[in-house]
Amino acid sequence: MNDDLCVPSGVALIDTGFGYTLSLIGGKYKMLILYVLAEHKLLRHNELKRYLGGIAFKTLSVVLKELEADGLIVRKEYPQVPPKVEYFLSDKGASLIPVLNTLCEWGEAHQPS
């Protein structure tokens, strides 16, 4: 066993902290959404859609609901017409940003020229 790894041998990956983290941020858009919210602090649905480019409206809605259910973002709804909804990182979501920054740094160091 490599002591540098957080996954003990003989334990299913999904049952580890690594597996849990991947379950929260895995997928095509979750990390991007977290990063955009970290940069802009507070965004509405259509603003997020613009920053993410080619994401479908329904796909964005589904991913936002998953991130909210996992406690990574907060959805604030204002009782007005037309409805106004804003999204921002929760404390739990903000605590993931250093992890995402580490992934970014690794990518910058290893990206093909």
Buried (B, 14 or more C-beta within 10 A) or exposed (E): EEEEEEBEEEEEEEEBEBBEEEEBBEBEBBBBBBBBBBEEEEBEBEBBBEBBEEBEEEBBEEBBEBBBEBEBBBEEEEEEEEEEEBBBBBEEBBEBBEEBEEEEEEEEEEEEE
